[in-house]
Amino acid sequence: MRNSLWKFPEQKFDIPADFAPAYHKKVRELLFARGITTNEELEKLILPKNDGELGRVVTRLHDPFRMKNMDKAVNRLIQAVNEKQKILVYGDYDVDGTTSVALVYSFLKDIDCNVTFYVPDRYAEGYGISITGIEKAIADNIQLIIALDCGIKDHKSIALAQENNIDVIVCDHHNEGEEIPNAFAVLDPKQHDCGYPFKQLSGCGVGYKFLYGYCIRQGIHIKKLNKYLDYVAISIASDIVPMQDENRVLMHLGLCKMQHQNEQKQRDKVLLSIQTMLEQSGLGDKSSLSVSNVVFKLAPRINAAGRIKSARDAVNLLISTDAEEAREWCDKIEKHNNERRNLDQNIAKQALQMIQEDEFLRNSKSTVLFNESWHKGVVGIVASRVSDTYYRPTIILCGDGDIISGSARSVSDFDLYSAIEQCSEYLTAFGGHTFAAGLALKRENLEKFRQKFEEVVAKTIKAEQQEPVITIDAELSYDDISEKFLDEFSIMAPFGPENMNPVFVIKNVVDFATKKVGSDKTHVQFNLMTKTGNKLPRIIGFGMAEKWDELYAPDRSFDICFTMSEDEFNNTRRINLEAKDFRISQD
């Protein structure tokens, strides 16, 4: 297991006595460290416990008409609805794209629109608005296309649509290119001249704001749209967007809507498709849900459809309104997910072996691997696994034709998109974010691209970006680990990128009954106690068995860092502690 650098808080805060006086001292320090320094800011931070209090929260959402072209886009949708024009909802094949399609399609169906949807085939059409998709829209006499989670760089396909009298409204959140496509309207808060105050919406979030604008203009109560907040929350959790501002609010409301689904009153509020997925993924009897539940249980299942077969399967599940039909789609997606899991594990093993057997690859600052037989649907997952192992920017490519393609993943604070952009002379297409991207290139340019990418990374990556860093938020004592303490710092939730679940450390603890667990015994259940004999709650360390074997010795003291969350066992609330790392005590 790779060693991580532990980074402890450097700043000491002079906290006023009247700031959050009822809270634990270390919670007050956490709040100050995250920029919450007044009681007024604290009041705004605290979100209501259920979606019934939506009125208190909706004021925290920005006016959608502050987004460039929103007026134009909403007016065009009003025209399409009033004239019963044929509308095509077009979305990408990943979680963000499929939830976006489900959101807009379901809402438009609700208001009795003439609407259908289209999701491109990952392998035959690739990312973005495809020519194939536009040709089908032309053949089907579509009059308006709403493109979600894609479109900001799709000049040719959008031009083809507009030339054939099909207006295109783009709802995207990716970085713009040198020019904006000539669509009827482009909604993307990342456009350089867009004055929208929050730039980090998910693709589904942009779709939500578009429909929100439509509701405002048409006098439709927001509850009609928020019926579908499940989709928005899943997109936010899955697309690794910052858990701040509107994302945090929408994530919270979506989780509130999905949780307590074992209570009949609340169950009726959960979308049927989501309820079915929660049951199949083992979350059906949970009284509360977390961002992690969404990321590790729901998102992989939705993603698997597009990776293995067709993302239409995922959309068909998400928009299901019949219980039997939803179960059938859910069973099909479960099979896709099992196949995806086997593929990505086998390919990751091959990729890691390639690095181990090549001296250049072992010592380089970046990783670019290619195998024509690898499955395109899982290269993103493999890139993440390889990046996690060697901790450097990683690109995994595949394809048996003249054009090969793949996915890239970054490491902490390194701008992957910028590095790829500097190698664009060797690419036929690319797009993405700071931490994740997709790209395509001619096979004949692979070595030139690999060399250029390595040069760019080697010149720009900093030493501190080349090793994993665990930022410790606070040191705790045995007495601090309590439900009250957990409740207090949880006011900062939902947690996610740029608002991470705090990491705590307890120093100088000793083992009394730690054991390896899991079917393959690769995980550790830490059973530790203080030097004075106080036994800590169990702490689970995933994948830490090998490191435990290396470091364990009788009577040896350890420091262990971990996150805290609420868990449930036999309908009883309990504190769940998950280890992030451990080491031999330094003092």
Buried (B, 14 or more C-beta within 10 A) or exposed (E): BEEBEBEEBEEEBEBEEEBBEEBBEBBBBBBBBBEBBEEEEBEEBEBBEBBEEBEEBEEEBBEBBBBBBBBBBBBBBEEBBEEEBBBBBBBBBBBBBBBBBBBBBBBBBEBEBBBBBBBBBBBEBBBBBBEBBBBEBBEEEBBBBBBBBBBBBBBBBBBBBBEEEBBBBBBBBBBBBEEBBEBBBBBBBBBEEBEBEBBBBBBBBBBBBBBBBBBBBEEBEBEEBBBBBBBBBBBBBBBBBBBBBBBBBBBBBBBBBBBBBBEEEBEEBBBBBBBBBBBBBEBBEBBBBBBBBBBEBBBBBBBBBBBBBBBBBBBBBBBBEEEEBBBBBBEBBBBBBEBBBEBBEBBBEEBBEBBEEEEEBEEBBBBBBBBEEBBBBBBBBBBBBBBBBBBBBBBBBBBEEEEBBBBBBBBEEBBBBEBBBBBBEBBBBBBBBBBBBBBBBBBEBBEBBBEBBBBBBEEBBEEEBBBBBBBBBBBBEBEBBEEEBBEBBBBBBBBBBBBBBBBBBBBEBBBEEBBBBEEEEBBBBBBBBBEEEEEBBBBBBEEBBEBBEEBEEEEEBBBBBBBBBBBEEEEEEEBBBBBBBBBEBEE
